Amino acid sequence: MIQRMMLFAALCGLLAAPACIEAQSGKSSMSHSSMSHSSMGAMVSPADMFNQVLTGQEKEFVDLADAMPADKFNYAPTMGDFKGVRTFAEEVKHVAGANYYFFGTWNVPHTKNPEDIDKLTGKAEIMQALRDSFAFEHAAISTITASNAFEPMGANGGTRAGVATHALAHMMDHYGQMVEYLRMNGMVPPASRKPGM
């Protein structure tokens, strides 16, 4: 929860800061269309900023998922209070399906149904579904502009920036759980490995 709040605050700050700077300088933010200023003065679109964050998190998540051997892909802890928890494979499928759930109403074409992802059993097909879901997420995030980032969308009053932020935080929540599953099987997560390990 704290990680989600910190990520949300950071992303909101990145999107809101240019508008505050322009307001203080008397310049209109509307003159820059879908672009915002970075701290170095270069123009960065909200889509580019969100996609950059997603690219980094996607690499960590896909590398972690791929690091679990196929014969342990259905691993779930049994010692301790773990009754009913998702298996490693179910964690991966959950994130892949959630990517379509979060962005499914954004009018970005796709042919995947999250319920079909739940039925997948082999590591190779689950990993392919995960990669496909990230491609879809990138396409959806690419539609975010400075003018639509904070417009209410949907019945709950969420915004594109809010949905994207929630999706990024959600993925990393499950990443943390999967790290533990990998370590319980005697493996170091790829993002934690030092050169030469």
C-alpha positions as CSV (number, residue, x, y, z in Angstrom):
1,M,0.0,0.0,0.0
2,I,2.8,2.4,0.9
3,Q,4.6,1.6,-2.4
4,R,1.4,2.4,-4.3
5,M,1.0,5.7,-2.6
6,M,4.6,6.7,-3.2
7,L,4.5,5.7,-6.9
8,F,1.2,7.5,-7.3
9,A,2.6,10.7,-5.6
10,A,5.7,10.6,-7.8
11,L,3.8,10.1,-11.0
12,C,1.3,12.8,-10.1
13,G,4.2,15.1,-9.3
14,L,5.8,14.5,-12.6
15,L,2.6,15.3,-14.5
16,A,1.6,18.2,-12.3
17,A,4.9,20.0,-11.9
18,P,5.0,21.5,-15.5
19,A,1.6,23.0,-15.1
20,C,2.6,24.6,-11.8
21,I,5.8,26.0,-13.3
22,E,3.8,27.4,-16.3
23,A,1.1,28.9,-14.1
24,Q,3.8,30.7,-12.0
25,S,5.5,32.0,-15.0
26,G,2.2,33.2,-16.6
27,K,2.5,30.9,-19.6
28,S,-0.4,28.8,-20.8
29,S,-0.1,25.0,-20.5
30,M,-2.5,24.7,-23.4
31,S,0.1,26.0,-25.8
32,H,2.2,22.8,-25.4
33,S,-0.6,20.4,-26.4
34,S,0.2,17.0,-25.0
35,M,3.7,17.8,-23.9
36,S,5.2,18.7,-20.5
37,H,8.6,20.0,-19.5
38,S,11.2,17.7,-17.9
39,S,13.6,19.1,-15.3
40,M,16.2,19.5,-18.1
41,G,13.8,21.6,-20.2
42,A,13.2,19.0,-22.9
43,M,9.6,18.2,-23.8
44,V,8.3,14.8,-22.5
45,S,4.8,13.6,-23.1
46,P,2.8,11.9,-20.3
47,A,2.6,8.8,-22.5
48,D,6.4,8.7,-22.9
49,M,6.9,9.1,-19.1
50,F,4.4,6.4,-18.2
51,N,5.8,4.1,-20.9
52,Q,9.4,4.6,-19.6
53,V,8.3,3.5,-16.1
54,L,6.4,0.6,-17.5
55,T,9.4,-0.5,-19.6
56,G,11.6,-0.8,-16.6
57,Q,9.0,-2.6,-14.5
58,E,8.1,-4.9,-17.3
59,K,11.7,-6.0,-17.7
60,E,12.0,-6.8,-14.0
61,F,8.6,-8.6,-14.0
62,V,9.2,-10.7,-17.2
63,D,12.8,-11.6,-16.2
64,L,11.5,-12.7,-12.8
65,A,8.7,-14.8,-14.2
66,D,11.0,-16.4,-16.8
67,A,13.5,-17.2,-14.1
68,M,11.2,-19.8,-12.5
69,P,11.9,-23.2,-14.1
70,A,8.9,-24.8,-15.9
71,D,8.8,-27.7,-13.5
72,K,8.4,-25.3,-10.6
73,F,6.0,-22.9,-12.4
74,N,3.0,-24.1,-10.4
75,Y,4.8,-23.8,-7.0
76,A,2.9,-22.4,-4.0
77,P,4.2,-22.4,-0.5
78,T,2.8,-25.0,1.8
79,M,4.6,-24.5,5.1
80,G,3.0,-21.7,7.1
81,D,-0.3,-19.9,6.6
82,F,-0.5,-20.2,2.8
83,K,-3.7,-22.0,2.3
84,G,-5.5,-20.8,-0.9
85,V,-2.7,-18.6,-2.2
86,R,-2.0,-18.3,-5.9
87,T,0.7,-20.4,-7.4
88,F,3.6,-18.7,-9.2
89,A,1.9,-19.4,-12.5
90,E,-1.4,-18.0,-11.2
91,E,0.5,-14.8,-10.1
92,V,1.8,-14.4,-13.7
93,K,-1.6,-15.0,-15.2
94,H,-3.2,-12.6,-12.8
95,V,-1.0,-9.8,-13.8
96,A,-1.4,-10.6,-17.5
97,G,-5.2,-10.6,-17.2
98,A,-5.1,-7.5,-15.0
99,N,-3.3,-5.6,-17.8
100,Y,-6.3,-6.1,-20.0
101,Y,-8.8,-5.4,-17.2
102,F,-7.2,-2.0,-16.3
103,F,-7.0,-0.8,-19.9
104,G,-9.9,-2.8,-21.6
105,T,-12.2,0.2,-22.0
106,W,-9.6,2.5,-23.6
107,N,-10.6,1.6,-27.2
108,V,-7.2,0.0,-27.9
109,P,-7.7,-3.1,-30.1
110,H,-6.9,-6.5,-28.6
111,T,-8.1,-10.1,-29.0
112,K,-7.3,-11.4,-25.6
113,N,-9.9,-12.3,-22.9
114,P,-8.5,-12.4,-19.3
115,E,-10.7,-15.5,-18.6
116,D,-8.8,-17.3,-21.4
117,I,-5.5,-16.4,-19.8
118,D,-6.7,-18.1,-16.6
119,K,-7.0,-21.4,-18.5
120,L,-3.4,-21.5,-19.7
121,T,-1.2,-24.2,-18.2
122,G,2.2,-24.3,-19.8
123,K,5.0,-21.9,-18.9
124,A,5.7,-21.0,-22.6
125,E,2.1,-20.0,-23.3
126,I,1.7,-18.1,-20.0
127,M,4.9,-16.2,-20.7
128,Q,3.6,-15.3,-24.2
129,A,0.3,-14.1,-22.8
130,L,2.3,-12.0,-20.3
131,R,4.4,-10.4,-23.0
132,D,1.3,-9.8,-25.2
133,S,-0.4,-8.1,-22.2
134,F,2.5,-5.7,-21.8
135,A,2.4,-4.8,-25.5
136,F,-1.3,-4.0,-25.1
137,E,-0.6,-2.0,-21.9
138,H,2.1,0.1,-23.8
139,A,-0.4,0.7,-26.6
140,A,-3.0,1.9,-24.1
141,I,-0.6,4.1,-22.2
142,S,0.5,5.6,-25.5
143,T,-2.9,7.3,-25.7
144,I,-2.3,9.4,-22.6
145,T,-1.8,13.1,-23.4
146,A,-1.5,16.2,-21.2
147,S,-5.1,17.1,-22.2
148,N,-6.7,13.7,-21.3
149,A,-4.5,12.5,-18.5
150,F,-6.7,13.8,-15.7
151,E,-10.1,13.8,-17.4
152,P,-12.6,11.6,-15.5
153,M,-13.4,8.3,-17.2
154,G,-15.7,5.6,-16.2
155,A,-18.3,5.4,-13.4
156,N,-15.8,5.6,-10.6
157,G,-14.3,8.9,-11.7
158,G,-10.9,7.5,-12.3
159,T,-8.5,9.2,-14.8
160,R,-6.1,7.8,-17.4
161,A,-3.1,8.8,-15.2
162,G,-4.7,7.2,-12.2
163,V,-5.5,3.9,-13.9
164,A,-1.9,3.8,-15.3
165,T,-0.5,4.5,-11.9
166,H,-2.6,1.8,-10.3
167,A,-1.7,-0.7,-12.9
168,L,2.0,-0.1,-12.4
169,A,1.7,-0.4,-8.6
170,H,-0.5,-3.5,-8.9
171,M,2.2,-5.3,-11.0
172,M,4.9,-4.5,-8.5
173,D,2.8,-5.8,-5.6
174,H,2.7,-9.2,-7.3
175,Y,6.3,-8.9,-8.3
176,G,7.2,-8.8,-4.5
177,Q,5.2,-11.9,-3.9
178,M,6.8,-13.7,-6.8
179,V,10.3,-12.8,-5.5
180,E,9.5,-14.7,-2.3
181,Y,8.4,-17.7,-4.3
182,L,11.6,-17.7,-6.4
183,R,13.8,-17.4,-3.2
184,M,11.8,-20.2,-1.5
185,N,13.1,-22.3,-4.4
186,G,16.7,-21.3,-3.8
187,M,17.0,-18.8,-6.7
188,V,18.0,-15.1,-6.6
189,P,15.7,-12.8,-8.6
190,P,17.4,-11.5,-11.8
191,A,17.2,-7.9,-10.7
192,S,19.0,-8.8,-7.5
193,R,21.9,-10.7,-9.1
194,K,25.3,-9.1,-9.2
195,P,27.6,-9.5,-12.2
196,G,29.2,-12.8,-12.2
197,M,26.6,-14.5,-10.0
